[in-house]
Amino acid sequence: MSRIILSFLGSLCPAVLLNTERKNLIWAGLSGTLGMLINDRILAMFPNTALLAVFFGTATVAVYSELMARVRKTPATIFLIPGIIPLVPGVDAYRTIQLIAERDYPTAMSYAVSAVAKACLIAFGIMTVSAVFRKINRSKKHVSGP
């Protein structure tokens, strides 16, 4: 329960810092909560799939952002950027630097690879969903004509 509340606040606060309109703040906070819920559910069902959990959590946030952008008539980034904040691998990056300072290079390398992989999967999840929505929009324009 606390992870849900923290993921909401972890998305809401960056939305405030990014000057999101007041009417969209709650929706931006919910994007991070939704992504973290999907991430946690996948990890609960399949414990050794942290990378897949991050990808599907990000993809869920991206789909939510695209849909909310159409419903709220707002750019998708208003919901997307705050929504991915809880999924960013900050702990892995922190542990990498800490272990480098402690001269534990093999373990640091493991955390570094994990952090980079998660960051790449966040980007890939966003790109995949954006490409699908862009393709759908183009096909709708071609069907309906000029």
VONU-106986 format. One record per residue (C-alpha): x, y, z; residue in one letter; residue number from 1. Coordinates in nm, 4 decimals. Example, Ala and Ser with C-alpha at 12.3 -4.5 7.8 and 13.67 -1.06 7.14 Angstrom:
# residues 2
+----------+----------+----------+------+-----+
|       xx |       yy |       zz | type | seq |
+----------+----------+----------+------+-----+
|   1.2300 |  -0.4500 |   0.7800 |    A |   1 |
|   1.3670 |  -0.1060 |   0.7140 |    S |   2 |
+----------+----------+----------+------+-----+
***
This chain:
# residues 146
+----------+----------+----------+------+-----+
|       xx |       yy |       zz | type | seq |
+----------+----------+----------+------+-----+
|   0.0000 |   0.0000 |   0.0000 |    M |   1 |
|   0.2820 |   0.2391 |   0.0829 |    S |   2 |
|   0.4455 |   0.1765 |  -0.2584 |    R |   3 |
|   0.1211 |   0.2814 |  -0.4263 |    I |   4 |
|   0.1026 |   0.6049 |  -0.2291 |    I |   5 |
|   0.4723 |   0.6749 |  -0.2811 |    L |   6 |
|   0.4488 |   0.6092 |  -0.6548 |    S |   7 |
|   0.1551 |   0.8507 |  -0.6738 |    F |   8 |
|   0.3516 |   1.1178 |  -0.4873 |    L |   9 |
|   0.6634 |   1.0331 |  -0.6881 |    G |  10 |
|   0.4704 |   1.1202 |  -1.0024 |    S |  11 |
|   0.2658 |   1.4068 |  -0.8632 |    L |  12 |
|   0.5634 |   1.6081 |  -0.7337 |    C |  13 |
|   0.7525 |   1.6153 |  -1.0671 |    P |  14 |
|   0.4256 |   1.7089 |  -1.2381 |    A |  15 |
|   0.3994 |   2.0088 |  -1.0049 |    V |  16 |
|   0.7633 |   2.0999 |  -1.0736 |    L |  17 |
|   0.6964 |   2.0791 |  -1.4481 |    L |  18 |
|   0.4093 |   2.3302 |  -1.4107 |    N |  19 |
|   0.1384 |   2.0845 |  -1.5094 |    T |  20 |
|  -0.2044 |   2.2450 |  -1.5093 |    E |  21 |
|  -0.3975 |   2.1858 |  -1.1894 |    R |  22 |
|  -0.6730 |   1.9971 |  -1.3724 |    K |  23 |
|  -0.4177 |   1.7368 |  -1.4918 |    N |  24 |
|  -0.2163 |   1.6885 |  -1.1714 |    L |  25 |
|  -0.4155 |   1.3961 |  -1.0326 |    I |  26 |
|  -0.4120 |   1.2236 |  -1.3730 |    W |  27 |
|  -0.0346 |   1.2687 |  -1.3962 |    A |  28 |
|   0.0057 |   1.1191 |  -1.0490 |    G |  29 |
|  -0.2105 |   0.8235 |  -1.1453 |    L |  30 |
|   0.0144 |   0.7470 |  -1.4421 |    S |  31 |
|   0.3058 |   0.6634 |  -1.2132 |    G |  32 |
|   0.0808 |   0.4652 |  -0.9828 |    T |  33 |
|  -0.0480 |   0.2586 |  -1.2733 |    L |  34 |
|   0.3034 |   0.1890 |  -1.4011 |    G |  35 |
|   0.4253 |   0.0847 |  -1.0581 |    M |  36 |
|   0.1213 |  -0.1388 |  -1.0043 |    L |  37 |
|   0.1936 |  -0.3240 |  -1.3289 |    I |  38 |
|   0.5628 |  -0.3439 |  -1.2398 |    N |  39 |
|   0.4866 |  -0.4849 |  -0.8944 |    D |  40 |
|   0.2264 |  -0.7337 |  -1.0223 |    R |  41 |
|   0.4674 |  -0.8753 |  -1.2794 |    I |  42 |
|   0.7413 |  -0.9036 |  -1.0167 |    L |  43 |
|   0.4977 |  -1.0770 |  -0.7801 |    A |  44 |
|   0.3999 |  -1.3323 |  -1.0444 |    M |  45 |
|   0.7490 |  -1.3790 |  -1.1927 |    F |  46 |
|   1.0134 |  -1.2799 |  -0.9340 |    P |  47 |
|   1.3205 |  -1.2870 |  -1.1619 |    N |  48 |
|   1.1850 |  -1.0658 |  -1.4373 |    T |  49 |
|   1.2757 |  -0.7154 |  -1.3225 |    A |  50 |
|   1.3638 |  -0.6028 |  -1.6743 |    L |  51 |
|   1.0356 |  -0.7224 |  -1.8231 |    L |  52 |
|   0.8472 |  -0.5648 |  -1.5346 |    A |  53 |
|   1.0069 |  -0.2266 |  -1.6076 |    V |  54 |
|   0.9302 |  -0.2593 |  -1.9792 |    F |  55 |
|   0.5642 |  -0.3481 |  -1.9273 |    F |  56 |
|   0.5257 |  -0.0858 |  -1.6545 |    G |  57 |
|   0.6632 |   0.1761 |  -1.8923 |    T |  58 |
|   0.4494 |   0.0547 |  -2.1813 |    A |  59 |
|   0.1436 |   0.0809 |  -1.9575 |    T |  60 |
|   0.2358 |   0.4375 |  -1.8614 |    V |  61 |
|   0.2894 |   0.5246 |  -2.2283 |    A |  62 |
|  -0.0487 |   0.3816 |  -2.3348 |    V |  63 |
|  -0.2186 |   0.5615 |  -2.0448 |    Y |  64 |
|  -0.0436 |   0.8860 |  -2.1433 |    S |  65 |
|  -0.1483 |   0.8597 |  -2.5076 |    E |  66 |
|  -0.5089 |   0.7861 |  -2.4134 |    L |  67 |
|  -0.5247 |   1.0608 |  -2.1508 |    M |  68 |
|  -0.3713 |   1.3055 |  -2.3977 |    A |  69 |
|  -0.6680 |   1.2485 |  -2.6253 |    R |  70 |
|  -0.9256 |   1.2562 |  -2.3458 |    V |  71 |
|  -0.7823 |   1.5649 |  -2.1719 |    R |  72 |
|  -0.6684 |   1.7349 |  -2.4985 |    K |  73 |
|  -0.3176 |   1.7768 |  -2.3596 |    T |  74 |
|   0.0247 |   1.6603 |  -2.4843 |    P |  75 |
|   0.1058 |   1.3026 |  -2.3823 |    A |  76 |
|   0.4316 |   1.4135 |  -2.2186 |    T |  77 |
|   0.2284 |   1.5819 |  -1.9437 |    I |  78 |
|   0.1386 |   1.2329 |  -1.8195 |    F |  79 |
|   0.4364 |   1.0373 |  -1.9534 |    L |  80 |
|   0.7298 |   1.2140 |  -1.7894 |    I |  81 |
|   0.5885 |   1.2124 |  -1.4344 |    P |  82 |
|   0.4628 |   0.8582 |  -1.4911 |    G |  83 |
|   0.8024 |   0.7050 |  -1.5594 |    I |  84 |
|   0.9739 |   0.8658 |  -1.2597 |    I |  85 |
|   0.8858 |   0.5799 |  -1.0193 |    P |  86 |
|   1.0261 |   0.3283 |  -1.2696 |    L |  87 |
|   1.3628 |   0.5005 |  -1.3174 |    V |  88 |
|   1.6435 |   0.2775 |  -1.1816 |    P |  89 |
|   1.7808 |   0.5290 |  -0.9333 |    G |  90 |
|   1.8637 |   0.2709 |  -0.6668 |    V |  91 |
|   2.0716 |   0.0685 |  -0.9125 |    D |  92 |
|   2.2624 |   0.3795 |  -1.0195 |    A |  93 |
|   2.3197 |   0.4814 |  -0.6575 |    Y |  94 |
|   2.4427 |   0.1334 |  -0.5626 |    R |  95 |
|   2.6779 |   0.1378 |  -0.8625 |    T |  96 |
|   2.8475 |   0.4565 |  -0.7449 |    I |  97 |
|   2.8537 |   0.3372 |  -0.3848 |    Q |  98 |
|   3.0178 |   0.0074 |  -0.4809 |    L |  99 |
|   3.2721 |   0.1828 |  -0.7019 |    I | 100 |
|   3.3652 |   0.3998 |  -0.4028 |    A | 101 |
|   3.4020 |   0.0812 |  -0.1968 |    E | 102 |
|   3.6169 |  -0.0709 |  -0.4765 |    R | 103 |
|   3.3793 |  -0.3635 |  -0.5277 |    D | 104 |
|   3.4009 |  -0.3446 |  -0.9052 |    Y | 105 |
|   3.2384 |  -0.6767 |  -1.0061 |    P | 106 |
|   2.9225 |  -0.6053 |  -0.8056 |    T | 107 |
|   2.9247 |  -0.2427 |  -0.9229 |    A | 108 |
|   2.9356 |  -0.3633 |  -1.2826 |    M | 109 |
|   2.6316 |  -0.5823 |  -1.2193 |    S | 110 |
|   2.4325 |  -0.2882 |  -1.0837 |    Y | 111 |
|   2.5532 |  -0.0627 |  -1.3657 |    A | 112 |
|   2.4405 |  -0.3093 |  -1.6316 |    V | 113 |
|   2.1039 |  -0.3416 |  -1.4571 |    S | 114 |
|   2.0582 |   0.0369 |  -1.4420 |    A | 115 |
|   2.1500 |   0.0865 |  -1.8073 |    V | 116 |
|   1.9295 |  -0.2037 |  -1.9183 |    A | 117 |
|   1.6309 |  -0.0678 |  -1.7257 |    K | 118 |
|   1.6869 |   0.2819 |  -1.8663 |    A | 119 |
|   1.7041 |   0.1415 |  -2.2202 |    C | 120 |
|   1.3863 |  -0.0589 |  -2.1656 |    L | 121 |
|   1.2081 |   0.2530 |  -2.0417 |    I | 122 |
|   1.3070 |   0.4288 |  -2.3642 |    A | 123 |
|   1.2124 |   0.1259 |  -2.5746 |    F | 124 |
|   0.8720 |   0.0971 |  -2.4075 |    G | 125 |
|   0.7962 |   0.4628 |  -2.4771 |    I | 126 |
|   0.9167 |   0.4384 |  -2.8386 |    M | 127 |
|   0.7176 |   0.1219 |  -2.9060 |    T | 128 |
|   0.3889 |   0.2628 |  -2.7800 |    V | 129 |
|   0.4459 |   0.5985 |  -2.9519 |    S | 130 |
|   0.5166 |   0.4228 |  -3.2825 |    A | 131 |
|   0.1995 |   0.2145 |  -3.2543 |    V | 132 |
|  -0.0158 |   0.5184 |  -3.1762 |    F | 133 |
|   0.1474 |   0.7170 |  -3.4567 |    R | 134 |
|   0.0788 |   0.4319 |  -3.7005 |    K | 135 |
|  -0.2851 |   0.4130 |  -3.5867 |    I | 136 |
|  -0.3283 |   0.7893 |  -3.6325 |    N | 137 |
|  -0.1769 |   0.7772 |  -3.9819 |    R | 138 |
|  -0.3987 |   0.4881 |  -4.0867 |    S | 139 |
|  -0.7073 |   0.6752 |  -3.9600 |    K | 140 |
|  -0.6103 |   0.9787 |  -4.1690 |    K | 141 |
|  -0.5651 |   0.7648 |  -4.4807 |    H | 142 |
|  -0.9010 |   0.5924 |  -4.4314 |    V | 143 |
|  -1.0950 |   0.9145 |  -4.3736 |    S | 144 |
|  -0.9213 |   1.1015 |  -4.6550 |    G | 145 |
|  -0.7742 |   1.4536 |  -4.6632 |    P | 146 |
+----------+----------+----------+------+-----+
***
